[in-house]
Amino acid sequence: MNYSKVNNIVGWICFLIATLTYVLTLEPSASFWDCGEFIASAFRMQVVHQPGAPLFLMIQRFFSIFAAGDLTKIAYWMNVGSAVSSGATILFLFWTITALAKKTILKAGEELTTGKLISIMGAGAVGALAYTFSDSFWFSAVESEVYAQSSLFTAIVFWAILKWEAHADEPRADRWLLFIAYIMGLSIGIHLLNLLTIPALAFVYYFKRTDKATTSGIIKTLIVGILILAVIQYGIIQYLVSFGAYFDLFFVNTLGMGFGTGVLFFAILLIGALVWAIRYSIKHQKKLLNLGLISTVLIIFGYASFSMIIIRAKADPNLNNSAPKDAFSFLSYLNREQYGDRPLAYGPNYNSERTGVTEGKTIWRKGKDKYEVAGKKTDYEYNNNTLLPRMYSDDSRHASFYKEWMHLDDSKHPNVVDNVGFLASYQIGYMYMRYFFWNFVGRQNDEQGQGSGFEGEWISGIKPFDSWLRGDQSHLPPSTVDNKAYNRFFFLPLIMGIIGALWHFKRNQKDAGVVALLFFFTGIAIVLYLNQKPLEPRERDYAYVGSFYAFAIWIGLGALGIKEWLFKKLTPTAGAIGATVIGLLAAPVIMAEQGWDDHDRSTKLVPHDIALDYLQSCAPNAILFTYGDNDTYPLWYIQEVENVRPDVRIVNLSLFDTDWYINGLRQKQNESAPLPITMKPEQYVQGERDVMPYDDYKIAGSVELKNVVDLLLSNDESDKVPMQDGTKSNFLPTKNLKITVDPQQVISTGTVPAADASKITTTMDWKFNKGYVTKGTLAMFDILAHNNWKRPIYFASTVPSEQYNGLDKYLYSEGLALRLMPLKADTTASEDRPEQLNTPVLYNNVMTKFKWGNMKTAKYLDPQSSDDTFIFTNLFSSLTNSLIKEGKIDEAKKVVDKYYAVMPDRFFGIRTVVVKFYMAENLYKLGETARANDILEKSGDYINKELNYLADISQSKGLTGSQNIQTGLYYLDRMIKTSKAAGQNKLSDKLQKIFNNLEGRLSVFFPQQGPQQ
């Protein structure tokens, strides 16, 4: 059997193993974070968040065809699209490793022996399958996100450059380079990660075309590679569109022509210039110039997938992020201007003071007949600037983190040494290396890591080492040993990779250097470019999978190193088989065995069902305000794809400050009528009423909200106040607001049942909770002032309370959403549990409408899904408590039974103890003593194990987990009192002993108050 045939067969076997793995473990519906938005947008060809992923959407739309019209299977088949793309990545990784291995161990003209064939195939299988079961890649492979396809395009490009290298001396070999250029152009329509392979590709080209590499040649090649990367990243992706936009500005505003004529002229000019240049290169036999020009054309061809963004934006789909319909809005979309800037090479620290404002480029927006000035881009000037500012965020939480991490006092202005220290210790040492070790050493648990030492860390499984690194490992807590992400690889994959890298550098420095360059640019270079802030809302390991891909190449080559260094005395065939077996056991087998249970999302439906529950919490034709990704994107998915509750209008408050988003809300979407927004587009376009100050006019009493809206929308100069830049702005003259309520109107619209007419307040007054009014707040005021209770208004339960704009006391829970109701204040709500419930509606929702995402039976709940167990447990507890207060004991018991039927009987951190405690309180009230005792006993045992572990590691590593310690002791104290009050003295005494022991151990670190007898 010849080499090519074996290479293809084994490669496809690896593809099948990987694809089958991902299909078996993929999420059956939409996942959290961006997946819901991507699936909804791919299904209806809509516009996703900046900077877009049009080719990804088109490919996923193809996979949706296999659902055969079953809307509930659309997400599944798009997830299959990611699984197949990830399997194909493994296929090309295999071929890449075998190409590098064959090139290194088989010299030109040398016979391919059976031993060498097995060695090469074994290396490919070890490396490819190790990457198959790597933590970060596996996570992205089972959901509909861009990273699976991005990895595939990266793998194709790196494989293709080796293919070119193997055939470089043959006629027409440069077609492989043109293929690479086109693939890179296409990859821009998925993710920009692919471009980071360019410096490595440049060195493959240099080493092949140069007889003898020199230091100066290597430096020049590196510079050229980075320049090519910059030309594509900025020249083609950004400045090409920028030139088109400013051509259009000239043609429209100066020449008086129609929108788009300048772009068309620029396109013709560009095409003509490229055609002329290509003909010139052919005529004068300038091969390198010809190659560069045709490559540029092919990159632009691939990049043209972004035309889909403009085409679909003009169709005004429901999801039309940034509405990039014209040249300047499209340019802003590509530049990710919505997300702001961050300093990279030079800039301020977190405690630098603002000294002034620099006015930058003009911001243009499309007007009725021409482009209009929307304002100027401004940049703040600061004192105490530094090179490489890594500690730059002035957010108070970030500033506190910087100071604690780097041990800085309040008077210290960090210098370049401090910033480089933060880069090395946190951004690289903690955020990148932690992720790297997750993949190739082991993982402590799947909790969000914030640098505490007991959550989200890497760990090896070698107890003496882990004890030295993390503290005593002899009595690990449930949060680790019961966590399915407690993965121990015992350093074996890492050792395989190090062996492979050493062997590679010894046998072929050039190729090893290329892999090292790929490793650097897809890892550390991203760290430098992202300049990550601390306390991110989620782990960001997916950004660095390219470097893990490069390391997997060395894991594969490690099998060759083992054969050469350990099995010299065996026959070549036996040595090859032995090294392959060892390699498979040391990397992919142990990684698959340890990682399967925490990557198997095949039985959970939490994002799907919680989205359904959010919408089912709402009355017909409701307006639902959401805020974050995870309380918005799953809702977009289930509404846009599965057509669930198309009558509800979802309003994302994070996007509410943009004119394009308000425009969408003023249109009919699905079965939802336009929102009652009276503002005219010219009153809220970009640059108009972006932020309006509060200027206290000492007005007595509360002011009608309609009058406030009229004042904020007024164009009368006397209704405005002067600003520091010389302009005038509308303003808020008082924070005391009110809406006069017509009880009959409230009853007739079904907002409040007629039986509760006496509870209706005739004046809904509240105090606004901010010192300024944004465009989005004004739009919300507009809706509130003119809705007249015709459409129910809700806030998602996960919306931060400051986004309620002071309306807290009028919000009543009906499930996962809080309904705005004009009811008199409830003076009976306890300070401990102040939530207000619309109990009858909530009971109906919980007992008949809600679904629970298979939380009780799912094989694995990822951190975001397990977080929702807190929400649901609290919901059950609050409803039970309310029913008990109303004397509805039978209904309360039914709710308790429902809780036990659908909620998992396990702890997901100390927070679970908190919500379970309140359920135990209710159980005692219902006479369910055995169930209550069971909860408190298990809770006490959990707290005991968790806090004893924290005491152990705090003794060796210093105080850690102080918030968990304080929370655990506080609720343990309450559990003692509650069980004692219920006459459960035996349990109370047991909990008391636990408390006394913990208090004694932990009082060394900070004083604790003992329980009051």
N, C-alpha and C positions, 0 to 999 in steps of 0.2 A: 504493500500500500504506500503510495507516494506521500510526501510531506504535505502538499497542498490539500489533499483529500482528508488526511488525518486532522490537519489544522482546522478545516471547516467543520468536520464532524464533532470534534471535541468542543469547539467554540459554540456550536449550536446546542450541544448538550448543556453547557454552562448557561446559555440563554434560556433554555427550557427550565432548568433548575431555578434560576432567578425569577423568571416570569411566573412559574407555578407558585413559588414562595410568596411573591407579592400579591397574586390573585387570591391565594388562600387567606392572606392576612389583611387584605385591604378593607377600608371602611365601606360599608354597604351604601352609605349615602354621603351627604356633604359633611365635611369636617369643619372644625372651627377656623378662625382667622380668615385669610383671604379666599378660601376655597369656595364658600357660598357665593361670593361676588363673581369669581371666575366661572363657576358652573352656570349661573344665571346669565352672565354676559355671553358665554360661549353658545348657550342654547338659543338665545335670541339675537346674537350678534350685536351686542351692546358695547359700551365704552367703559373700560375698567379704570381704576385709579392710575395716576401718573407713575411712570412714563408709558404705560400701555404694554400689551403683549398680544398684538393682533394675530401673529402666526400661531401662537399657542391656542388662542380662541378658535381659530379655524380648524386646527388639528383636532381639538377636543370636540368641536361640533361634528366632525366626521365620526368620531367614536360614539356619539350620542345616537347615531342612526341605528346601531345595533340594539337599542332599546325597543325598536319596532313599535313606537308609538306609546309605550307604557311610560307615562311621565314619572312614575315612582322609580324607574330604573335608569333614568337619564344620568343621575349622579354616579350610580354604580359603574356604568359603562365608561364614563369619563375618568373615573378612578382606574378602570382597567386600562385606559389610554396611558395613564402614568405608569402603571405596572409594566405594560409592554415596552414603553420608552425606556424604563429603567432596566428591563431585561436586555434590551438592545445595547444599552450602555455597557453592560457586563460583557456582551458579545464582542464589542469593539475593544474593550479593555483587555480581554483575553488575546485578541489578535495583536494588540499593541505589545503586550508582554512577550508573546512568542516571537514577534519580530525582533524585539530587543535582545531576547535570549539567543535566538538563532544567529543573529549578527555577531554576538559576542563569543559564543562557543564553537561556531562553525566557520572556519576560515575558507576563503575563496578556493574552490576546486577540491575541497576536502569532502570525503564521503560521509554521508549522513548515516551513522550507525543506529541500531535499535536503542542503545543506551542513551545516545544524545537526543533521539526523537522523544523518548519517554521523558527525559529531563526537561526538554523544551515544553512539551505538552503539560507536564506536571507543574512547571513554574507558572504557566498561563492559568491553569485551573486553580492553583493555590491563591494567586493574587486576585483573580477575577471573583472567586467565590468568597474570599475574605472581604472584598468590597461589597459583595452582595449582601452580606450579613453585618455590615458596619452600621452602627447606631444611627447616624445622621442621614445616610443615604437611604436606608430602609424606611425611616420615618417619612421622607418625601415621596418614596416610591409607591405608597399606598393611598395617596390622596391627590386630588386634582389641583396641583400647584405647578408653578413654572419650573421648579428646580429639577424635576425628573427629565423633562425635555431639554432643559439647559445643559444638564450633565451629558445627555446623549449627543448633543451637537459638539460639546467639548471633546468627547471621546472620538467622534468621527473625525474632527479636525486633527487631533494628535495622531490618530491612526493613519490618516491620509498623508501627513508629512513624512511618516516612515515609509509609506507606500511610494511616495515620490522619491525618497532617498534610495530605495531599492532599485528603482528604474530610472534614476536621474541621468544615466549615461545613454539611455535609449532615445530614439527619435520620438518627439512629441510627448516626452515625459512631463513637460511643464503643464500639461493639462491637469495634472494633479494639483498644482498650485492654483490654477484657476478654479478647480472644484472647491478647494479650501476657501478661496475668496467668496465664492457664491454661498457656501455653507455659513461663513461668517456673516455675510449680509443677511441671510435668513435668520440667523440666531439672534440678531438685534431685535427681531419681532417676538422673541421669547424672553431673553434676559441678556445682560451685557457681560456675564461671566466669561463667555466664550472668548471675548477679546483679550483676556489676560493670558491666553496661550501664545500670543504673538511674539513676545521676546524669546520664548523657547523655540518657536518655529524658525525665527531668524537665525538662531545658532545652528539648527539642523542644516539650514541652507548654507551658512558660512562654512561649517566643517566639511560639507560635501563638496563645495566649490573651491575650497582652498587646500592646496597640497600640504602646507605646513602652517598651523595656527600660530599666531603671535599674540603677545600681550596687547599691543596696540590694536590688532585686528579684533580681538575679543572685546576690548573696550568700545571700539567703533560699532561692532555688531550690536552690543547691548544698547548703545545710544540710538542706533537706527531702529532696533526693535521697539524701543520706547516711543520714538518719534512716530513710527507707523501706528502704534496703538493710539497715540495722541491725535494723529490726523483723522483716524476713523472715529474716535470717541468725540472729538470736538469739531474737526473739519467737516466730516461727512454728516454725522448724526445731528449736530447742532448748527454749525455755521452755514451749511448748505440750505437749511430751512430758514436761517436768519437772513441770508442774502435774498432768498425768495420773498420774505416778509417785507424787507425794506425796499425791494424793487416794487412790490405791490403798493407800499406806502407812497412812493414817488408817482406811480402811475395813477393812483386814485386821488391823492390829495393835491398833486401838482398839475398833472395832465388832465384831471377830471374824468378819467375813464372808470369803468366798472370794477367792482371787487374781483380779484383773481386775475385780472389782465397782466399785472406785473409779474405774478407767479408764472403765468403761462409764458410770458416773454423770457423770463429767466430760465425756465426749463428748456425752451428752444435754444437759447444762447448756450446753455450748458451742454446740451446734446450736440449742437454744432461744434463746439470747442472740442469735445471728446472725440467726435468723428474725425475732425481735422487732425487732431494730435495722433490718433491711432494710425491714420493714413500716412502721416509724416514719419512715424516710427517704422512702418513697414517699408516705405519708400527708401529710407536711409539706413535700413537694416539695424536699427537700434533695438536689440532684443530685450534688454532689461527695461527700457522705457516702454516698449510694447507690452511686456508682461505686467508692468505696474499699471498702465492705463486700462488694459482689459480687466485686470483684477479690480480696479476702481469701479469700472462699469458694472461688473458682476456684483460687487458689494452693494452698489446703488440699486441694482435689480432686486437683490434680496431684501434690502431695506424698504423697497416699495410696498412691502406688506402693510406698512403704516398708512397707505392710502385708504385701507379699510376703516381706519379710525375716523378720518375726515368724512368719508362717505356715510358711515353709520351715524356720526354725530349730527350731520345735516338732516337725518331722518327723525331726529328728536326721540330716541328710544327712552324707555322709562329710566334706565341706568345710563346716564350720559355724563360721566365724570369730567368736569371742566368744560364740557361742550366745545371741543376744539374744532369749530366749524370754519374758521378763517385763519389766515397766515399767522397772525400774532397770538391768537389763543392756542393754536397748534404748537407754536414755538414755546410758549409758556408751559404747555403740557409736557413736551419733550424735556425741557430743562428742569422739570420737577419743582417749579417755583412755588407751588403750594406748600412745600415742606421746608422752605427757607434754606439758609446757608449755614455752614460751620467753618471755622478757621482751620487751615491745615498747616501751612508753613510758618505763619506769623499772625499773632492776634492777642486778644486779651485773656486774662485768667478769670476765674469765677468771681473774684473780688475786685477786679479792675473797675474804676469809676468812669462813667460816661462823661466825656468832656465836650462833646459837640456832635453835630450831625453832618455827614457829607452827602450831598445830593448827587445821585448817579444818573443812569440812563432814564430816558422818558419811557413811561409805560403807556402803550397804545391799546385802545379797544375799538372794536368795530361800531361805528355809529350808523345813522340812517343812510347817509349818502357818502360819508368818508370816514376815515379813521380819526378818532378823537383822543385827546390826551386824558388818561385816567389818573395821572399823577407822576411822581418821580420815584424811582427806586432810591431808597435812602439807606445809608450805612452809618451806624454809630461810631464815633471816635472814642477811644479809651486811653487812659494812662496805664502805665505798668504793663505794656505789651511784652511779649516774649516770643522767642523762636519755638517752633513745635508746640503750640498751646494744646495740651491734652486735657487740662482741667479748666474748661472754658465756660461751662454752663452756669449761669447765675441763678438757676432754680434753687430754692432754699434746700430742698432735699438732696440735690446733687452737691451743693456746696458743703453740706454737713458730711456727706459721704467722702468727698475729697479730703476734708480735714481729718476725718477719722482714719481713712485708709493710709494717708501719708504722714499722719501724726503732726499736723500743722496747727499752730495756734491762730487765733483770730487776727493777729497783727501781721502775720506772714503773707507777703505777696510772692507766690511761687515763681521761681526763676526757671531757666531752661533745664537745669539739673533736676529740679523737682518734677517738671513735666515729663522729662525722659524717664524718670523713676516711676511715674504713674503709668506711662506707656509700657515699660518693661514689666512692672509688677502686676498691673491690673489688666490693661488692654491685651497684652500678649501673654503674660504669665498666668493670669486667671481666666480671662474670657476665651482666649484662643487655645492655650495649652490644656485647659480643663476640657474643652470640647475634643481636642485631639486625643487626650488620654481616655475619654469616654469611649472612643471608637476602638482603641487599640490596647488599653490596659484594663479598664473596668469602670463601673459607675456605681456610686453610692446609693442613689435613689433618683426619682424623677421630679423631686421638688425643685422649685425655682431657686437657683443659687444666688445668694447675695453676699457671699464672702464670709459667712458665719463659721464655716468649718463643719457643720453637721447637716447641711442640706445641699443637694445638687452638686456634690463634689465628685472627683474621680477617686477610685479605690482599686486595689489590685487583687485582693483576696488572700494575699500573703500576710497573715495576721501580725507577725513581728514588725514588718515594714509598715503596715497600715497603722499599727499602734503608735509607732514612732511619728508617723506623719499626721494622723488624725486623732490620736488619743486612744485610750484603752478600747480594744475591740472584743474583749471577752464577754461583755454583756451588752450586745447591740440592741437598740430599741426597736419596737415594732415598725416605726417609720422607715427603718432600713430593712430588717429581715423579712418583713411582710410586704415590702414594696417590690413589685415585679420587675422594676428596673434595677434591682440590686444585682448587677452583673459583674462577675469576677473572671477576668481573662488571665490573671497571674503573669502579666507582662508578656505572654507568649507571642501574640501578634506583633507587639512592639519589637521584641527581640528578633523575630523573623524579618521585620522591615529593616532593622539596623544591620543585620547580617547581610541582607540583600543590598543595602546601600554600600556597605564596606566592600563587598564582593564586586559590585558594579564599578565603583571608583578604582578598584585595583585592576580590573580587567579591561575597562573601557571608560576612561576619564571623560571623554567628550560626551558620550551618551548619558553617563551619570550626571554630568554637569547640566545637560538639557533637562533631565528629570528634576534635578534640584532647582533649576530655574522655574520650572512649572510649579513645583511645590511652593517656592517662595512667592511668586506672583499671585497664586490663587489662595494664599494663606496670609502671610505676614504683610504683604503689600495691601491686601484688603483691609487689614487692621489699621494700617497707616492712613488709608484713604477714608474709611468710614469714621475714624476718630470717635469711637463709640462712647456715649454717655453711660454712666452707671444707672442701676435700677431700671433696666429695660422691662417692659411689660411681659416679655416672653424671652426664652432662650434663643440665641441667634446662631446656633451651630450650622444651620443650613447654608449660611453665607460662605462657609469655608470648605464645602465638600470637594471642591476642585483639588485642594491640597491633600485631602484624605485619599482622593483618587490617585494622585501622584505617589503617595506613600504605599498604596496597595500594589503599585508596580514593583516596588522594592520588596514587599512581602512575597510576591511571586518569585522574584529573583533570589530571595533568601533560600528557596529550595535548592537552587544551583550552588549557592555558597555552602549549604549543609553537605551536599553531595561531594563537593570538591575538598572541603576541609575535614569532614568527619568520616566519610566513607571511602577514603582512598584505597583501602585494602580490599574492598569488595569488588566484584566484577562490575563493569560500567552499567550493565542492565540492572543488577541487584542494587547497586548504589542509587541509581535513578529512581527505582521503585521505592526504596527505603526513604530517600529524601522527600519524595512526593507524599508518602504516607505521613511522615513526621510533619511536613508542612501543612497538610490538610488537617491533621489533628490539632496542631498548635494554633492555627488561625481559624479557618472557616467553620470547622466542626464545633469548637468550643464557643465561637461567637454565635453560631446558630442555636446551640443548646441553651446558652445563657440568655440570648436576646429574643427568642421566639415569643415567650409569654408577654413581654412588654411591648411587642410590636404587632400582636395579633388583635386588630381592631374589628375583626369580622363579625362580632356579635353585639356591638354597641351602636345605638342610634341616638345618642344624647343630643348632638347638635340639631339633628332633624326634628326630634320630638320637642326639644325645648323651644325651637322656632315655632312649631305648631302651637305649643302652649302659650307663647307670647301672644300670638294672634287670636287664639281661642279665649284669651283673657278679656278680649275687647268686645264691646257691643257692636252691632251692625253699623257700618259706615264710620267707624271710629278714626280718629287721628291719633297715631301712636308716636310719641317722641322717644327716640333712642339716642345713644351717644357713642358707644365704643364699637369696635369691630365685631366682637362676639355677641352683641345684642342687636346687630344690624345685618351683617352678611348672611347668617343662616336664615333670617327672615326674608331677605331679598331672594334667596334661593327658593324657599318653599312657596313663596308667593309667585315669583316669575316662572318657575319651572313646573311645580306641582299644582299651581293655580289654587292654592289654599287661601281662603279669605281675601279674594282680590278686592273686596270692598274697603278694606282697611288701608289708610294712607300712612306709610312709614315716613317719618321725618327725622333724619339724622342731624342732631344738633351740632355735631362736629363740622358739618358741611353747610350749616344754615347761614354762615356769614358770607357766602358767595352769591353773586348775582345769578350765575347759571343754575344753581340749585333752586333758588327761589323761583326762577322762570319755570323749572320743571314742576314745582308744586302748584303753579297757577294753571297747569294743564290737566286734563282728564288722563288718568292712568288706570289701566285695567278697568275695574268697575267702580273706581273711586272718582267722584266729581272733583273739580278744582277746589283748592282750599280757599276759604274766605279771606283772601289777602287783597286789600284795597289799594295797596301801593302800586304806583305806575312804574314800569321798568326804568324810566329816566330818574326816578327817585332813589333807586337802589343799585344802579349800575356800578361797576368797579370804580372806586374812587369817590363815590357819593355815599355819605352817611356810613362810612366804614366803622368809625368809632365816634361816639358823641359823649361829651363829658357830663358829669353830674355837677350842677351848680345850685347849691341850696338857696332857695328864695324865701325860706322861712314861712312857707304857706301853712296856714292853720288847717288842721284836719286832713282828710284824704282827698285826692283828686280823681275824678272819673277817668278811667283808663282811655276811653275814646278821646277825651280832651288831650291827654298826654300824647297819644298817637298823632293827633292833628298837629300838635305843637312840634313834634319831632319831624313831621313831614312838611312843615310850613316852609315856603320859600321867601317869606317876609323877612327882611333884614333885621327888623326889630325883634324877631323871635329867635335870634341867634346871638352867640357870644363870641368875642374875638379870641383867636388862638395865638400861640407863641410865634407861629410862622407868618402871621399877618392875615391869615384867612379867617373866615367866620364859620361857625358850626352851630347846628341845632344842638340843644342841650336838654337834660332832664332837670326840671326845677325842684322836684321833690321825690322822695322815695316812698312816700305814703300814698298808696294807690288803692282804688276800689272799683268794683263793678256793681252797679245797681241791678238787683235780681227781681224779675217778675215771677213769683211762685207759680202762677198758672202756666207760664211758658215752660218752666222747668218740668212741671208735671206732664204737660201735653206732649213734650218731646220724649218722655219716658226716662229722663235723667234721674228723677226721684219718683218712686211710687206714690200714688195719691194717699195711701195710708200713712206715709211719712211726711205729709205736708207740714206738720207742725215743726219739723226739724229744719225746714228750709230757712236760711237767713235772707233777709231782704237786701242786705248790703254785705258784699264779699270784700273785706278790706285786708290788706296785707302790706308788709314793708319790703320793698325791693332790696335785694341783698348784694348789690354790686355798686361800684363807684363810677360806672360808665355804662353806656348802652351800645351794643354792637348792632350791626345790620340784622343779624339773626335774632337778637332779642327783640328788636323793633318788629320784625316779621311775626314773632310769637305774640307780642302785644297786639298786633294788628288782628291776628286770628282770634285771640281771646276777646277782643273788643267787639268784633263783628260776627262772631259765630252764633250768638244768641241761643246757645245750648242746642242748636240743631244737630250738631255732630258731637258725639262723645269724645272727650279729650283724655288721653292717658299718657303717663310717663312709664317707660320700662323700669322695672324694679331695680335694675343695675345702673340707672342714670345717677351720676353724682348729685348729692343734694343741693350743691350750689347752683346746679342747672335748673332747679325748680323755680328760680327767680323769686323766692320768698313765699311761694304758694303752698308750702309744706302742710299747713294745718287743714287744707282743703283736699288733700289727696288720700284716697281710700283704696286699699288693696282689694283687687278682685281676682288675684292670681299672681301672675308674673308681671302685672301692670297695675299702676296706681291711677285710679280714675279721679279726675277733677270734679268735685261735687260741692254745690253751694249750701253746705249744711252748717248749722251752728256748731261751735267748737265743743268737742267731747271733753268734759271736765273730769271724766272718770278714768281716762287713760293713765296708766301708771308710768312713772319716770323710767322704771327699769325696762319696760317693753311698750314704747310709746306708739307703735304702729296702729293705724286705724284701719278697720276692715269693713267691707261691705259683705257681711257674713253670708247672707242667703246666696248671693251670686258666687262668692268664693266657694261655698260648699258644693254648689252645682257643678262648677268648673272642675274641682278636684275629684269629685265622685263620678262624673259622667263624661267629661270632655278631655281631660288631660291624658297625655301619654308620658311614659317615664324612661324612655331611651334604653330599656333593658338594663337599667342600672344595677338591679339586684342579681341578674344572671350573666352579665357581660364578663367575658374572660379577662378583659383589661379595660380600665378607665384611665385615659390620659389625664394629666393634671387639670386641664380645663374642664373636662367632663366630671372629674371627682369634685371640683369646686362647686358644681351645680348640685351635688348632694347636700351641701350646706344650705343652698337656697331652698331646696325642696323640703328638707327637714325642718327648717325654720317656718316654712309655709304651713306644713302639717301641724307644727306645734302652736303657731299663732291661731290657726283655725280652731284647733281643739280647745284652746284656752278661751276663745271667744264664745264657742258653743256652750262651754261649761258655765260661763258668766250669764248666758241667756237661759240657762236651765235646760238646755237641749242635750241631755245626757246620752240618749240613745244615738243621736247623730254624732256626738263626740266620739263614742265608742266605735262607730262605723269608720270614722276618719282614722282612728288609731289602727284599726284592723287593716285599712287600706295602706297605711304607712308601713306596717310590717310586711304587707304583701309585695310592695314595690320598691322599698328602699333597702340598700345593702346593709348587712349587720357587721360593719367593720368601721375602723377609724381611719380617716384621711387627715391625720395631723391633729394638733390640739384644738383647732377650730371645730372639729367634729364633737369633741367633748362639750363645747359650749352649747351647740344647738341640741345635742342629745340631753343635756341637763334639763332644759326647759320642757322637753317631752316627758322626762321622768317626773317633773313637778306635776304635770297634767295627769299622768298615770296614777300618782298617789291620790289626786283629787277624784279620780274615777273609780277608785278602789282596786285598780290593777296593780296591786302591791308587788306581785312576783315579777312582773315585767319592769316595774320601776326599779326594784332592787337589782335586777339583772343589768340594767343600763348603768346604774351607779357603781355597781361592783366592777363591771368591765371598764368603766371610765376611770375608776380609781386605780385599777391595775395598769391601765395604759399610761396614766399620768405618772405612776410610780416608776415604770420602766423608762419612760422618756426622760423624766427629770433626773433620775439616778444616772443615766447615761450622760446628760448634760453636766451633772456634778463631776462625773469622772473626767470628762475631757476638759472641763473648766479648770480642774486642779493642775493639769499639765499644760494646757494651752491658754489659760486665762479665761475670764468670763465670756461665755458665748450663749446665744439663744436666750437672752434676758427677757425678751417679750414672751416667749413660750413659758419660761419659768414663772413669770408674774401671773400670766393667764392661768396656767395650770394650778398654781397654789390658790389663786383667788376662787376658782370654781371648785377646787377640792374642799376649801373651807365651806362654800355654800352647800356642797353635797353632804357634808357632815351635818350641818344645821337642818337641811331638808329631810334627810333620812331620820334624824333624831325626832323632828317634829311629827314625822309619820309613825313614830313608835318603833322604828327599826333600829333598836339600840345595838344589836350585834353588828349590823352593817356599819352603823355610825362609829362604833369603837374601832372597827377594822380600818375605816377610812381615817380616823383620828391618828392611829399608829403610823399610817403611811405619811400623813401630814407632818407629824412630829419628827419622823426620820428625815424627811426631805428638808424641813425647816432647819434642822440641825446641820445638815450637810451644806445647805445653800446660804445660810446666814453669814458664812465667811465672806461671801461676795457682796451681799447687800442685806440690810436689815429687813426682816419680814414681820408683819403683825400676825400673831397667832390667832386662832379662831376664838371668838367671844363665846364663852359658855352661857 
